[in-house]
């Protein structure tokens, strides 16, 4: 199993609407592999996670996007939830932060609706990825190739892109995340 000892992984989320299990399971995978996950959000304070449409737990923000620097992290994880990436894609600083990982050639992992933020960052052109099925047209219009697979690892660009469709894919998503970040 890959180790993430000495690696710090940013988890970028909006203030609310995060699908809790898509935050907590990859977070636990990073910790189990010896890495340090850090919660990044547009504002300091707490974020509200959801279990589909029902409020779940809140989580403390480690660093606000305005204070976050791509060079302080080894990889980026974008959890899903419908409202979470929809809010992030309207936040210019959050979009720029996500794009910065592609510019720096660092691994990025996105699950479910999270690729919406990457559509906005204009980093999907020529990339192969998956997502929640309703994003297919958005991804295609952004120049990506959408496929219906449990986990897709695209290494065609400077930055490795890891994507999965939904919470049912979390085991494969977490394993691919740890393997690719550990190899980076």
FENVEN-V660505 format. One record per pair of residues at least 12 apart in sequence whose ideal C-beta (glycine too) atoms are under 7 Angstrom apart, sorted by the first residue. I is the first residue (numbers start at 1). GAP is how many residues later the second one is. Records with the same first field share a line. If there is no record, write none. Layout:
# FENVEN-V660505
I=GAP / GAP
This chain:
# FENVEN-V660505
1=32
2=31 / 176 / 177 / 180 / 181
3=30 / 31 / 179
4=26 / 29 / 30 / 31 / 174 / 177 / 178
5=29
7=28 / 67 / 174
8=27 / 28 / 30 / 64 / 65 / 66
9=21 / 26 / 28 / 64 / 65 / 66 / 68 / 172
10=28 / 30 / 58 / 63 / 66
11=12 / 16 / 26 / 27 / 28 / 29 / 66 / 68
12=28 / 64 / 66 / 76 / 82 / 85 / 86
13=26 / 28 / 34 / 66 / 71
14=27 / 28 / 70 / 73 / 74
15=26 / 27 / 28 / 32 / 33
16=31 / 32 / 67
17=33 / 64 / 65 / 66 / 67 / 70
18=29 / 31 / 32 / 61 / 63 / 66
19=31 / 60 / 61 / 62 / 93 / 148
20=29 / 30 / 31 / 36 / 37
21=146 / 149
22=57 / 58 / 59 / 89 / 90 / 145
23=26 / 56
25=145 / 149
26=51 / 83 / 147 / 148 / 151
29=145 / 148 / 149
33=145 / 149
38=24 / 25
39=20 / 21 / 22 / 23
40=22 / 23 / 25 / 28
41=20 / 23 / 24
42=22 / 23 / 49 / 51 / 52
43=21
44=17 / 20
45=16
46=12 / 13 / 14 / 15
47=12 / 14
50=31
65=28 / 29 / 32
66=27
68=29
70=27 / 30 / 31 / 34
74=32 / 107 / 110
75=31 / 32 / 33 / 34 / 106 / 109
76=22 / 25 / 30 / 32
77=32 / 100
78=20 / 31 / 32 / 36 / 39
79=32 / 35
80=31 / 32 / 33 / 34 / 52
81=32
82=31
85=28 / 29 / 31 / 32
86=30
88=29
89=27 / 28 / 31
94=23
95=22 / 25 / 26
98=19 / 20 / 23
99=22 / 24
101=58
102=21 / 55 / 57
105=53 / 54
106=53 / 78
107=52 / 53 / 55 / 73 / 74 / 77
108=51 / 53
109=53 / 64 / 68
110=53
111=52 / 53 / 62
112=19 / 20 / 53 / 54
113=18 / 19 / 22
115=14 / 16 / 20 / 24 / 48
116=19 / 22
119=19 / 20 / 23
122=20
124=15 / 18 / 19 / 20
125=17 / 18 / 19
126=17 / 30
127=17 / 27 / 29 / 30 / 34
128=17 / 19 / 24 / 26
129=15 / 17 / 23 / 25 / 32 / 34
130=16 / 17 / 18 / 19 / 22 / 33 / 34 / 35
131=15 / 32 / 34
132=33 / 34
150=14 / 15 / 19 / 22
151=13 / 18 / 21 / 22 / 25
153=23 / 27
160=20 / 24
162=14 / 15 / 18
